[in-house]
Amino acid sequence: MHIEFRHLRTIKAIHECGGLARAADHLNITQSALSHQIKGLEDQTGVELFFRRSKPMKLSPAGLRLLRLAEQVLPQVEAMEAEFNALRLGETGRMHIAIECHACFEWLFPVLEAFRKSWPDVDVDIRPGLAFDALPALQKEEVDLVVSSDPEVIPGVDFVELFDYAPVFVAASQHPLALKPYIEAEDFRDQTLITYPVERNRLDVFSQLLIPAGVAPKAVRQVELTAVILLLVASNRGISVLPDWVVREVKYSSDYVTRPLTKTGITRRLYAAVRSDDREKPFVKELLVLARQEARRLQSA
């Protein structure tokens, strides 16, 4: 036998409508075409599927078995069609995010909470991009968006600007360097620098200041949480460099101060890297809008 979805829809329609004429209208085909389809199906099965002399038209035992199959299969087919349609319209999909900026977890979570409410059918996940090569993973479609401050020229990948930030020096209020109007590379030479557990070349203080100047701090202490970094700094256990918006957002204590790095300050830009083909997807565009909105809130806080 060669049973098609249209055969199952026909059986179901005739059962629900009680006759060929109404079923044909429901299926938007002619009654003649419907009769021909039934005859062809009965020729395939070798059994009668309907008691034609009854009014309303009734299914035979064989027809009822086919109806049960239709009631099992058609809802699954319709659900799959709805999923494919949602994918086509950009209403559902996957948004797996890799973060190359350790501090950005605290900025990203409010963004994802708002995104989750607007796009409940999009599968969201976060992977620490510092644990693997995030941009190659983006090209391989292992992740769908990478938060990074280091744009590259990569075919098929767009770097979308999110916001600018300034890495700032943080020290205890009573620390001698707190008296300076700005901090230079040489000021770090005899200090304990508290950082996130990230490779040095991925930390702004090293890539933008210390490595170009050929300066290394006396010691580096790695700490996972921003609040703990600020606690240690306030206790004068070391100094740190954090994005300006992080220090404003995590108001842990008043026992520390911030100063610009260098006389002119250092400005960095954060980007969202996405595949070019995905950039116009509605939920991708919405996530970028929410990210910029949260950035503006942090900068004005």
C-alpha positions as CSV (number, residue, x, y, z in Angstrom):
1,M,0.0,0.0,0.0
2,H,1.0,3.6,-0.6
3,I,-0.9,5.7,2.0
4,E,-0.3,9.4,1.9
5,F,-1.1,12.2,4.3
6,R,-3.9,13.4,2.0
7,H,-5.5,10.0,2.4
8,L,-5.5,10.3,6.1
9,R,-6.9,13.8,5.9
10,T,-9.7,12.5,3.6
11,I,-10.7,9.7,6.0
12,K,-10.8,12.2,8.9
13,A,-12.7,14.8,7.0
14,I,-15.4,12.4,5.8
15,H,-15.8,11.0,9.3
16,E,-16.2,14.4,10.8
17,C,-18.4,15.9,8.0
18,G,-20.6,12.8,7.5
19,G,-20.7,13.0,3.7
20,L,-18.7,13.5,0.6
21,A,-20.1,16.9,-0.3
22,R,-19.2,18.5,3.0
23,A,-15.9,16.8,3.2
24,A,-15.0,18.0,-0.3
25,D,-15.8,21.6,0.7
26,H,-13.8,21.2,3.8
27,L,-10.8,19.8,1.9
28,N,-11.3,22.4,-0.9
29,I,-11.5,19.8,-3.7
30,T,-14.3,18.7,-5.9
31,Q,-16.6,15.9,-4.9
32,S,-15.6,13.9,-8.0
33,A,-11.9,14.2,-7.1
34,L,-12.7,13.1,-3.6
35,S,-14.7,10.0,-4.8
36,H,-11.8,9.1,-7.1
37,Q,-9.3,9.4,-4.3
38,I,-11.4,7.1,-2.0
39,K,-11.8,4.5,-4.8
40,G,-8.1,4.5,-5.4
41,L,-7.4,4.0,-1.7
42,E,-9.9,1.2,-1.5
43,D,-8.3,-0.4,-4.5
44,Q,-4.9,-0.3,-2.7
45,T,-6.2,-1.7,0.6
46,G,-8.5,-4.3,-1.1
47,V,-11.3,-3.5,1.4
48,E,-14.2,-1.1,1.7
49,L,-13.5,1.8,3.9
50,F,-17.1,3.2,4.1
51,F,-20.7,2.1,4.3
52,R,-22.0,4.2,1.5
53,R,-25.7,3.5,1.9
54,S,-25.8,4.9,5.5
55,K,-26.6,8.5,6.2
56,P,-24.5,10.1,7.5
57,M,-21.8,8.2,5.7
58,K,-20.0,5.8,8.2
59,L,-16.6,4.2,8.3
60,S,-16.3,0.4,8.0
61,P,-14.1,-1.4,10.6
62,A,-11.2,-1.1,8.2
63,G,-11.9,2.6,7.7
64,L,-12.0,3.1,11.5
65,R,-8.6,1.6,11.8
66,L,-7.3,4.0,9.2
67,L,-9.1,6.8,11.1
68,R,-7.2,5.9,14.3
69,L,-3.9,6.1,12.3
70,A,-5.0,9.6,11.0
71,E,-5.8,10.8,14.5
72,Q,-2.3,9.7,15.7
73,V,-0.3,10.9,12.8
74,L,-1.9,14.1,11.6
75,P,-1.5,16.1,14.8
76,Q,2.2,15.2,14.8
77,V,2.5,16.3,11.2
78,E,0.6,19.6,11.9
79,A,2.9,20.2,14.9
80,M,6.0,19.7,12.7
81,E,4.5,22.0,10.1
82,A,4.0,24.7,12.8
83,E,7.6,24.3,14.0
84,F,8.9,24.6,10.4
85,N,6.7,27.7,9.8
86,A,8.0,29.3,13.0
87,L,11.6,28.6,12.0
88,R,10.9,30.1,8.6
89,L,9.3,33.2,10.1
90,G,12.1,33.5,12.7
91,E,9.9,32.9,15.7
92,T,11.9,30.0,17.1
93,G,15.4,28.7,16.9
94,R,18.6,28.4,18.9
95,M,20.6,31.1,20.6
96,H,23.8,29.6,22.1
97,I,26.1,32.3,23.3
98,A,29.8,32.3,24.0
99,I,31.3,35.0,26.1
100,E,34.9,36.1,25.7
101,C,34.4,38.9,28.3
102,H,34.3,37.4,31.8
103,A,32.7,40.5,33.4
104,C,29.9,40.3,30.8
105,F,28.0,37.6,32.5
106,E,26.7,40.2,34.9
107,W,25.6,42.4,32.0
108,L,24.2,39.6,29.9
109,F,21.8,37.9,32.4
110,P,19.3,40.8,32.6
111,V,19.3,40.8,28.8
112,L,18.6,37.1,28.6
113,E,15.8,37.4,31.1
114,A,14.0,40.0,29.0
115,F,14.7,38.0,25.8
116,R,13.3,34.8,27.4
117,K,10.0,36.5,28.1
118,S,9.7,37.8,24.5
119,W,11.0,34.6,22.8
120,P,10.0,31.6,24.9
121,D,10.4,29.2,22.0
122,V,14.1,30.1,21.4
123,D,16.5,27.7,23.0
124,V,19.0,29.8,24.9
125,D,22.3,28.6,26.4
126,I,25.6,30.3,27.5
127,R,29.0,28.8,27.1
128,P,32.1,30.5,28.6
129,G,34.0,31.4,25.4
130,L,37.2,31.7,27.3
131,A,37.3,27.9,27.6
132,F,37.4,27.3,23.9
133,D,38.0,29.0,20.5
134,A,34.6,30.8,20.3
135,L,34.9,32.4,16.9
136,P,35.8,29.2,15.1
137,A,32.9,27.6,17.0
138,L,30.7,30.3,15.6
139,Q,31.7,29.5,12.0
140,K,31.1,25.8,12.7
141,E,27.6,26.6,14.0
142,E,28.4,25.2,17.4
143,V,27.4,28.5,18.9
144,D,25.3,31.3,17.5
145,L,26.6,34.5,19.0
146,V,30.0,35.5,20.5
147,V,30.4,38.5,22.9
148,S,33.9,39.8,22.2
149,S,36.0,43.0,22.4
150,D,38.4,41.8,19.7
151,P,36.8,42.0,16.2
152,E,38.4,40.1,13.4
153,V,37.9,40.0,9.6
154,I,36.2,36.6,9.2
155,P,34.3,35.6,6.1
156,G,30.6,35.0,6.9
157,V,30.8,36.6,10.3
158,D,29.6,40.1,11.2
159,F,30.8,42.0,14.3
160,V,27.9,44.2,15.5
161,E,28.8,47.1,17.8
162,L,27.1,46.9,21.3
163,F,28.7,49.6,23.5
164,D,31.9,51.3,24.5
165,Y,33.4,51.0,28.0
166,A,36.5,52.1,29.9
167,P,38.7,49.8,31.9
168,V,39.3,51.6,35.2
169,F,41.8,51.2,38.0
170,V,40.3,50.2,41.3
171,A,42.0,50.4,44.7
172,A,41.2,50.8,48.3
173,S,40.5,54.4,49.4
174,Q,43.6,54.4,51.6
175,H,45.9,52.9,49.0
176,P,48.7,55.3,48.0
177,L,47.8,55.1,44.3
178,A,44.3,56.4,45.2
179,L,45.9,59.8,45.5
180,K,46.9,59.9,41.8
181,P,44.6,61.5,39.2
182,Y,45.3,58.7,36.7
183,I,47.3,55.4,36.7
184,E,50.2,54.5,34.4
185,A,51.7,51.1,33.6
186,E,54.7,51.6,35.9
187,D,52.3,52.0,38.9
188,F,51.5,48.2,38.6
189,R,55.1,47.0,38.9
190,D,55.2,46.5,42.7
191,Q,51.5,45.6,43.1
192,T,49.3,42.5,43.6
193,L,46.9,42.6,40.7
194,I,43.5,40.9,41.2
195,T,42.0,39.7,38.0
196,Y,39.4,37.3,36.6
197,P,40.7,33.7,35.9
198,V,41.5,34.6,32.2
199,E,44.6,34.4,30.1
200,R,46.6,37.6,30.4
201,N,46.3,38.5,26.7
202,R,42.6,38.6,27.0
203,L,42.5,41.0,29.9
204,D,42.3,44.7,29.0
205,V,44.9,45.7,31.7
206,F,47.5,43.5,30.1
207,S,46.6,43.8,26.4
208,Q,46.0,47.5,26.4
209,L,48.5,48.7,29.0
210,L,51.0,46.4,30.7
211,I,52.2,44.2,27.8
212,P,52.8,47.2,25.4
213,A,54.8,48.9,28.2
214,G,56.7,45.8,29.1
215,V,55.6,45.9,32.7
216,A,54.5,43.0,34.9
217,P,52.9,43.3,38.4
218,K,54.6,41.8,41.4
219,A,51.9,39.1,41.7
220,V,48.6,38.2,40.1
221,R,45.7,36.8,42.1
222,Q,42.8,35.3,40.1
223,V,39.3,35.5,41.5
224,E,36.1,34.3,39.8
225,L,33.4,36.8,41.2
226,T,33.4,40.5,40.7
227,A,32.0,41.1,44.2
228,V,34.9,39.1,45.7
229,I,37.4,41.1,43.7
230,L,35.9,44.4,45.1
231,L,35.9,42.9,48.6
232,L,39.6,42.1,48.4
233,V,40.4,45.5,46.9
234,A,38.4,47.3,49.6
235,S,40.4,45.3,52.2
236,N,43.6,46.5,50.5
237,R,44.6,43.0,49.5
238,G,45.5,44.2,46.0
239,I,44.4,46.4,43.1
240,S,42.3,45.6,40.1
241,V,41.2,46.9,36.7
242,L,37.5,46.4,35.8
243,P,35.1,47.8,33.2
244,D,33.6,51.1,34.4
245,W,30.1,49.8,34.2
246,V,30.9,46.8,36.3
247,V,32.1,49.0,39.1
248,R,29.0,51.1,38.9
249,E,26.7,48.1,38.8
250,V,28.2,46.0,41.6
251,K,27.9,48.5,44.4
252,Y,29.5,46.4,47.1
253,S,31.3,48.9,49.2
254,S,32.4,52.6,49.4
255,D,35.9,51.7,50.6
256,Y,37.5,51.8,47.1
257,V,38.0,54.4,44.4
258,T,38.4,54.3,40.6
259,R,40.9,56.1,38.5
260,P,41.4,56.2,34.7
261,L,44.2,54.3,33.1
262,T,46.7,56.8,31.6
263,K,46.1,60.5,31.3
264,T,43.7,60.2,28.4
265,G,42.0,57.0,29.5
266,I,41.5,53.8,27.6
267,T,38.3,53.0,25.7
268,R,37.2,49.6,24.5
269,R,34.3,48.5,22.4
270,L,32.2,45.4,22.9
271,Y,30.8,43.5,19.9
272,A,28.3,40.7,19.2
273,A,29.7,38.4,16.5
274,V,27.0,36.6,14.5
275,R,26.9,34.7,11.3
276,S,26.0,37.0,8.5
277,D,23.2,34.7,7.4
278,D,21.6,34.9,10.9
279,R,21.9,38.6,11.5
280,E,18.4,39.4,10.1
281,K,16.6,36.7,12.0
282,P,13.9,38.5,14.2
283,F,15.1,37.0,17.5
284,V,18.7,37.8,16.8
285,K,17.8,41.4,16.0
286,E,15.7,41.6,19.2
287,L,18.6,40.2,21.3
288,L,20.9,42.9,20.0
289,V,18.3,45.6,20.7
290,L,17.9,44.4,24.3
291,A,21.7,44.2,24.7
292,R,22.1,47.9,23.7
293,Q,19.2,48.9,26.0
294,E,20.8,47.2,28.9
295,A,24.1,48.8,28.0
296,R,22.6,52.3,28.0
297,R,21.1,51.6,31.4
298,L,24.4,50.5,32.9
299,Q,26.2,53.6,31.4
300,S,23.7,55.9,32.9
301,A,23.5,54.3,36.3
